[in-house]
Amino acid sequence: MKLVILVVYFAVLISIGLYCRKHATDVNGFVLGGRSVGPWLTAFAYGTSYFSAVVFVGYAGQFGWKYGIAAIWAGIGNAIIGSLLAWVVLGRRTRIMTQYLDSATMPQFFGERYDSRALKIAASVIIFIFLIPYTASLYNGLSRLFGMAFNIDYSVCIVLMAVLTAIYVIAGGYMATAINDFIQGIIMIFGIITVIAAVLNSKGGFMAALNGLAEVTDESVSSTPGVFNSFFGPDPLNLLFVVILTSLGTWGLPQMVQKFYVIRDEESIKKGTIISTIFALIVSGGCYFLGGFGRLFSDQIDVVANGYDSVIPTMLQNLSPILIALVVILVLSASMSTLSSLVIASSSTLTIDFLKDNFIKNMSEKKQVLYIRVLVVVFIASSAIIALIQSTSSVMFIAQLMGISWGALASSFLAPFLYSLYRKGTTKASCWVCFFFGSCLMIVNMISPSVLPAIMQSPINCGAIAMLAGLVIVPVVSLFTRKPDKDLVEATFACYNKSTVVSQKAALGK
C-alpha cells in the first residue's frame, strides 16, 4: 500500500511537469510563470517552499526536545512574521518594483536598482554557494523517514528525490512547481493534522500527553518542575533566536522573495496573505507542536547516539502502515516543493546574473532557458553529492546545516532588499558591506565558531544576530557613503506612484 501511494504520487508530479511545458518556453515563463500566478498557487508555493523536511524532522525534533511545548512559538512566529508580515511589508512593493526594473531574480534586482553589475554578480555567487547546504539538509531529513518506513538505503532516497524533482522542474519550470506545490500543500495540511491526532492518541489524548510532559525532568537542562510544558520553556533567550531566524529570515531568502515577483494582481496579494498565514499556522505550528511532545518518547530515543534528527521518526515508527505512508508523502511533499524552489532560484540566478553578458554575450531567450535547465541538473547533482558525503561523516544535525544557509543568505540580503524597496537613500556601498558581513560571519561560524562570542557559536543564534545587525548596518553605512544617482532613484520609486484604474469595490473613490 505504501509503495502504491508513492507511485501514484510520483506519477501525478511528473504528469503536471509535462503538462506545463507550454508555460516554460521563455525566461519569463520558466522562472516567473509569466507573472500571472493566482493567490492560491502563490500562497501555497510560498508555504511549501518555507516548510520542508528540515522543519518537520530537524527543527521540530531538536527544538521540541530542547524547549518542550514552548517550541510552538517558532510556529506562531513563522505564521505572523514569516508569512503575514512578509506579505504585507514586501509583497506589493516587491511585485511593483521588480516588474518596473524587469528583474526575474534577486541579484538582478540589486544590479538594476543600483546600476551595478558587480553587485549582481556578488549576490548570485552568495546565493549559489549557500543554497547548496540547505538543499543537502533536505535530503538528510527525508532519508530518516524513508529509512523508518521502507528500510531503504540513504543513497537510494537521495537519487529518487533528485531525479523526480529534476524531471518536473526541467519540464514545466515555475508553473509546474506552483501547481505541484498546491497539491503538496494540501497533503501537508491533511497529513500534519492526522499525525498529531494519532501521536497524541497513542499517549492517551492531549490532556494526558500534556500532563505527562509536565512530569518530565532533565537536570542538565533545568531543575524547574514542569518546565517542558511551560509557556516559555527552559531557555527563552535561545528560543527567541530560533523564532527570529526561522521567521524574519524568510524576508531575505531569494527563493521566498521570488514568490512575490509572480503575483497576478492586487486581489491575489490580499487573498494570498490570508491563505499563506493560515497555511503556516497549521503546518509550522503543527510541526513544532508535535515536536514539543518528543520527550514523552525518551525511553525510545537516544539523542546522544542518534542525534536530534531521530526524535520525530521515533515518535512515528509505531503508527499504522497507512499513517506512516501519509507521513512519508507529507515529508516528501514538503522537501520536493522546497527543493524545486531552491533549484529554480539558484539556476536562474547563475544563468541570468552570472553567465549572461559576463561570460556569454548576446544570450538569446532560448539559450537562457537551456542553460537554466542544465544548471538545474548541476545544482541538484551537486547538493545530492554533498548529502551523500555528509551522510558518511559526522558533519552536523539538520538544524545546524540549515542554520548556516539561512543565516548567510538572510543576513546578506534581508536588510539591503528591504531598504531598497522603501528607502531612497540606501547606497550601493551599504549593500556591499552587508553582503560581506553576513556571508563572512557565517563562514567563520562554520569553520571556527570558537573565535566568536559564546552566544554566537550556534549557527542559529549567529544567523539571527547577523540579520538584526544588518538592519542597523545598511542605514548607518548609507549615511556616510556616496549617495545613489538621484535621477535613477526618483525614476525607480516613481513606479509606486503610477496611476491605476480599479473598480470601486477594490478602492473607494472620493
C-alpha positions in Angstrom: 0.0 0.0 0.0 2.8 2.4 0.9 4.5 1.7 -2.5 1.3 2.1 -4.4 0.7 5.5 -2.8 4.2 6.6 -3.6 4.0 5.5 -7.3 0.7 7.4 -7.7 2.1 10.5 -6.1 5.2 10.4 -8.4 3.1 9.9 -11.5 1.0 13.0 -10.7 4.1 15.2 -10.2 5.7 14.1 -13.4 2.4 14.5 -15.4 2.0 18.0 -14.1 5.5 18.8 -15.1 4.9 17.6 -18.7 1.6 19.4 -18.9 3.2 22.7 -18.0 5.9 22.6 -20.7 3.9 25.2 -22.7 4.4 27.7 -19.9 8.2 27.2 -19.9 9.3 28.3 -23.4 11.0 31.6 -22.3 12.7 33.0 -19.3 9.7 34.9 -18.0 7.5 31.8 -18.3 10.1 29.3 -16.9 11.3 31.4 -13.9 8.2 33.6 -13.1 5.2 31.7 -14.6 4.5 34.8 -16.8 3.9 36.9 -13.6 0.3 35.7 -13.7 0.0 33.2 -10.8 -3.1 33.5 -8.7 -3.4 33.7 -4.9 -3.9 30.1 -4.0 -1.0 28.8 -6.1 1.3 31.7 -4.9 0.4 31.3 -1.2 0.8 27.5 -1.3 4.1 27.9 -3.2 5.3 30.3 -0.6 4.3 28.0 2.3 5.6 24.7 0.8 8.9 26.4 -0.1 9.1 27.6 3.5 8.5 24.3 5.3 10.3 21.1 4.4 11.8 18.0 6.0 14.2 20.4 7.7 11.3 21.8 9.8 9.4 18.6 10.2 12.3 16.3 11.1 15.2 18.7 12.1 13.7 21.8 13.7 10.6 20.2 15.2 12.6 17.3 16.7 15.5 19.4 18.0 13.6 22.4 19.4 10.7 20.3 20.6 13.2 18.3 22.6 15.0 21.4 23.9 12.1 23.6 24.7 9.1 21.3 25.1 5.7 22.7 24.2 7.1 26.2 24.1 8.6 25.3 20.7 5.2 26.2 19.2 6.3 29.9 19.5 8.5 29.2 16.5 5.4 28.1 14.5 3.5 31.2 15.6 6.4 33.4 14.6 6.6 31.7 11.2 2.9 32.5 10.7 2.9 36.1 11.9 6.3 37.4 11.0 7.4 34.9 8.3 4.1 34.9 6.4 1.6 37.6 7.4 4.1 40.5 7.8 6.3 39.3 4.9 3.3 39.5 2.5 2.2 42.9 4.0 5.6 44.6 4.0 7.2 43.0 1.0 4.5 41.6 -1.3 3.1 44.6 -3.1 6.3 46.7 -3.3 8.3 43.7 -4.5 5.9 43.0 -7.3 5.7 46.6 -8.4 9.4 47.4 -8.3 10.7 44.1 -9.8 8.3 44.5 -12.7 9.5 48.0 -13.3 13.1 47.0 -13.2 12.3 43.9 -15.3 14.2 41.7 -12.8 13.5 38.0 -12.5 15.9 37.3 -9.7 17.1 38.9 -6.5 20.7 39.6 -7.9 19.2 41.1 -11.0 17.1 43.4 -8.8 20.2 44.6 -7.0 22.0 45.1 -10.3 19.2 47.2 -11.8 18.3 49.1 -8.6 21.9 50.3 -8.1 23.1 50.1 -11.7 25.9 47.7 -10.6 26.9 44.6 -12.5 29.4 43.7 -9.7 26.7 43.8 -7.1 24.6 41.5 -9.2 27.4 39.0 -9.6 28.3 39.0 -5.9 24.7 38.3 -4.9 24.5 35.5 -7.4 27.7 33.9 -6.1 26.4 34.1 -2.4 23.1 32.5 -3.4 24.6 29.6 -5.4 27.1 28.8 -2.6 24.8 28.9 0.4 21.7 27.3 -1.1 23.7 24.1 -1.5 23.9 23.2 2.2 20.2 24.0 2.6 19.4 21.5 -0.1 21.7 18.9 1.4 19.7 19.2 4.6 16.5 18.4 2.7 17.9 15.1 1.6 19.1 14.3 5.1 15.7 14.8 6.7 13.8 12.8 4.1 16.2 9.9 4.3 15.4 9.4 8.0 11.7 8.9 7.2 12.3 6.7 4.2 14.6 4.6 6.3 12.0 4.2 9.0 9.1 3.4 6.6 10.8 1.2 4.0 14.3 0.4 5.3 15.6 1.9 2.0 19.3 2.9 1.8 20.0 6.6 2.2 21.7 6.9 -1.2 18.5 5.5 -2.9 16.4 8.1 -1.2 18.7 10.9 -2.4 18.8 9.7 -6.0 15.0 9.1 -6.1 14.2 12.6 -4.8 16.8 14.3 -7.0 15.6 12.6 -10.3 11.9 13.2 -9.8 12.4 16.8 -8.8 14.7 17.4 -11.8 12.1 15.9 -14.2 9.2 18.1 -13.4 11.2 21.3 -12.8 13.1 20.9 -16.1 9.9 20.1 -18.0 7.5 22.7 -16.6 9.5 25.4 -14.8 7.8 27.6 -12.2 4.3 26.8 -13.2 4.8 23.1 -12.7 6.3 23.7 -9.3 3.4 26.1 -8.4 0.7 23.5 -9.3 2.6 20.7 -7.6 3.2 22.9 -4.5 -0.6 23.4 -4.3 -1.2 19.6 -4.3 1.7 19.0 -1.9 0.4 21.8 0.4 -3.0 20.1 0.7 -1.2 16.8 1.6 0.9 18.6 4.2 -2.2 20.2 5.9 -4.1 17.0 6.0 -1.0 15.0 7.0 0.1 17.1 9.9 -3.3 17.2 11.5 -3.8 13.5 11.1 -0.3 12.6 12.5 -0.7 14.9 15.5 -4.0 13.3 16.4 -2.5 9.8 16.1 0.6 10.6 18.2 -1.4 12.3 21.0 -4.0 9.5 20.9 -1.1 7.0 21.5 -0.3 8.9 24.7 -3.9 9.0 26.0 -5.0 12.2 24.3 -4.0 15.9 24.5 -4.5 16.5 28.2 -2.9 13.2 29.2 0.1 14.0 27.0 0.4 17.5 28.4 0.3 16.1 32.0 2.9 13.5 31.1 5.1 16.3 29.7 4.8 18.2 33.0 6.3 15.2 34.8 9.4 15.0 32.6 12.6 16.3 34.2 16.1 16.8 32.9 18.5 18.3 35.4 21.0 19.0 32.6 18.5 21.4 31.1 16.6 22.8 34.1 15.7 22.0 37.7 12.3 23.7 37.4 9.4 21.2 37.7 7.1 21.1 34.6 9.4 23.3 32.6 8.7 21.3 29.3 5.0 22.2 29.3 5.5 25.8 30.4 4.7 28.9 28.4 8.3 29.9 27.5 10.2 26.6 28.2 13.6 26.2 29.8 15.6 28.6 27.6 13.5 31.6 26.4 16.5 33.5 25.0 17.7 30.8 22.6 14.1 30.1 21.7 13.8 33.8 20.7 16.8 33.4 18.3 15.1 30.4 16.7 11.9 32.4 16.2 13.9 35.3 14.7 16.0 33.2 12.3 13.1 31.0 11.1 10.6 33.8 10.8 12.3 37.1 9.9 14.9 35.1 7.8 12.4 34.4 5.1 12.4 38.1 4.2 15.9 37.8 2.8 15.7 34.3 1.2 15.8 34.6 -2.6 13.6 31.5 -3.2 10.9 33.0 -0.9 11.0 36.6 -2.0 10.8 35.5 -5.6 7.3 34.3 -5.0 6.2 37.9 -4.8 7.5 38.6 -8.3 4.9 36.4 -9.9 1.7 37.6 -8.2 -1.1 38.3 -10.8 -2.9 41.3 -9.2 -3.9 43.2 -6.1 -6.7 40.8 -5.2 -4.2 38.0 -5.3 -2.0 39.7 -2.7 -4.9 40.2 -0.3 -6.1 36.6 -0.6 -2.6 35.2 -0.7 -1.7 37.0 2.6 -4.6 35.3 4.4 -4.1 31.9 2.8 -0.3 31.9 3.4 -0.7 32.8 7.1 -3.3 30.1 7.8 -1.1 27.6 6.0 1.9 28.5 8.1 -0.1 28.4 11.3 -1.3 24.8 10.6 1.8 23.3 9.1 4.6 25.0 11.0 2.7 25.4 14.2 1.6 21.8 13.9 5.2 20.6 13.4 6.6 22.3 16.4 3.5 21.4 18.5 4.2 17.7 17.6 7.9 18.0 18.4 7.1 19.5 21.8 5.9 16.1 23.0 9.1 14.4 21.9 10.3 13.8 25.5 7.3 11.5 26.1 9.2 9.0 24.0 12.5 9.5 25.8 12.6 5.8 26.7 12.9 5.0 23.0 15.2 7.9 21.9 19.0 8.1 22.4 19.7 11.7 21.4 23.4 11.4 22.3 23.9 8.4 20.0 21.5 9.2 17.2 21.1 13.0 17.3 18.0 15.2 17.4 17.1 14.2 13.9 15.9 10.8 15.3 13.3 12.3 17.6 10.4 12.7 15.1 11.0 9.4 13.3 11.0 7.6 16.6 7.7 9.2 17.6 6.1 8.0 14.4 7.5 4.5 14.0 4.7 2.7 15.8 1.9 4.3 13.8 -0.2 2.2 11.4 1.3 1.5 7.9 -1.2 3.8 6.3 -0.3 6.7 8.6 3.4 6.0 8.0 2.8 6.2 4.3 1.0 9.5 4.8 4.0 10.8 6.8 6.4 9.8 4.1 4.3 11.6 1.5 3.9 14.6 3.8 7.7 15.0 4.2 8.4 14.1 0.6 5.9 16.8 -0.5 7.5 19.4 1.8 11.0 18.5 0.7 10.4 18.3 -3.1 8.5 21.6 -3.1 11.3 23.4 -1.3 13.9 21.7 -3.5 12.2 22.8 -6.7 12.1 26.4 -5.4 15.8 26.3 -4.5 16.9 24.9 -7.8 14.9 27.4 -9.9 16.2 30.3 -7.8 19.8 29.1 -8.0 19.9 28.0 -11.6 18.1 31.1 -12.9 20.4 33.4 -10.8 23.6 31.7 -12.1 22.3 32.0 -15.7 20.8 35.4 -15.8 23.1 37.2 -13.3 26.4 35.4 -13.7 26.8 33.8 -17.1 24.7 36.1 -19.3 26.6 39.2 -20.6 29.6 38.4 -18.3 30.8 35.2 -19.9 28.3 34.6 -22.7 27.4 37.6 -24.8 24.1 38.1 -26.5 22.5 35.1 -24.9 19.1 34.5 -26.6 15.9 33.6 -24.6 16.1 30.1 -25.9 19.7 29.7 -24.8 18.9 31.2 -21.4 16.2 28.6 -20.8 18.5 25.8 -21.9 21.3 26.9 -19.6 18.8 27.2 -16.7 17.6 23.7 -17.3 21.2 22.4 -17.5 22.1 24.2 -14.2 19.0 22.7 -12.6 20.7 19.3 -13.1 24.1 20.6 -11.9 22.6 22.1 -8.8 20.6 19.0 -7.9 23.5 16.7 -8.5 25.9 18.9 -6.5 23.7 19.0 -3.5 23.0 15.3 -3.7 26.7 14.5 -3.7 27.2 16.7 -0.7 24.3 15.0 1.1 25.9 11.6 0.3 29.3 12.8 1.7 27.7 14.3 4.7 25.9 11.0 5.5 29.2 9.2 5.9 30.7 11.8 8.2 29.8 13.5 11.4 29.2 16.9 10.0 26.2 18.3 11.9 22.5 18.0 12.5 19.9 19.2 10.1 19.1 22.3 12.1 22.7 23.4 12.1 23.1 22.8 8.4 20.1 24.8 7.6 21.0 27.5 10.1 24.2 28.2 8.2 22.4 28.5 4.9 19.5 30.6 6.2 21.8 32.8 8.3 24.2 33.6 5.5 21.5 34.4 2.9 19.2 36.3 5.2 21.9 38.3 6.9 23.4 39.2 3.5 20.1 40.1 1.7 17.3 41.0 4.2 18.4 44.5 5.1 19.6 45.6 1.6 16.5 44.3 -0.1 14.0 45.7 2.5 15.7 49.2 2.5 15.9 49.1 -1.3 12.2 48.9 -1.5 11.4 51.6 1.0 14.4 54.0 1.4 15.7 56.2 -1.4 18.9 57.0 0.4 20.1 53.4 0.6 23.6 53.2 -1.1 25.4 50.6 -3.1 28.2 50.6 -0.5 25.8 49.7 2.3 24.7 46.6 0.3 28.4 45.6 -0.2 29.1 45.9 3.5 26.0 43.8 4.4 26.8 41.1 1.8 30.4 40.9 3.2 29.4 41.0 6.8 26.7 38.4 6.6 28.4 35.8 4.5 31.8 36.1 6.1 30.3 35.9 9.6 28.5 32.6 8.8 31.6 31.2 7.2 33.6 31.9 10.3 30.8 30.3 12.4 31.0 27.2 10.2 34.8 26.9 10.1 35.9 28.1 13.6 32.9 29.0 15.8 35.1 29.1 18.9 36.5 32.5 17.9 33.1 34.1 18.2 31.3 35.1 21.5 29.7 32.2 23.2 26.1 33.3 22.3 27.1 33.4 18.6 28.7 29.9 18.4 25.4 28.3 17.4 24.7 29.0 13.7 21.1 29.7 14.6 21.9 32.4 17.1 24.7 33.7 14.9 22.4 34.0 11.9 19.7 35.7 13.9 22.1 38.3 15.3 23.7 38.9 11.9 20.2 39.6 10.4 19.4 42.1 13.1 22.8 43.7 12.7 22.2 44.2 9.0 19.1 46.2 9.7 21.4 48.7 11.5 24.4 48.4 9.2 22.7 49.4 6.0 21.2 52.8 7.1 24.3 53.7 9.1 26.7 53.0 6.2 24.3 54.8 3.8 24.7 57.9 5.9 28.5 58.0 5.3 28.9 56.7 1.7 28.3 58.1 -1.7 24.6 58.8 -2.4 23.0 57.0 -5.3 22.2 58.8 -8.6 19.2 61.0 -7.8 17.6 60.6 -11.3 17.9 56.8 -11.2 16.4 56.6 -7.7 13.5 59.0 -8.5 12.7 57.2 -11.7 12.7 53.9 -9.8 10.5 55.0 -6.9 8.1 56.7 -9.4 6.7 53.2 -10.2 4.9 53.3 -6.8 3.0 56.5 -7.8 1.8 55.3 -11.2 -2.0 55.7 -11.6 -4.1 52.6 -11.9 -7.8 52.5 -12.6 -9.7 50.0 -10.5 -13.4 49.3 -9.7 -14.9 50.9 -6.5 -15.2 47.5 -4.8 -11.4 47.4 -4.8 -10.8 51.0 -3.7 -13.3 53.7 -2.8 -13.2 57.0 -4.7 -13.5 60.5 -3.2 
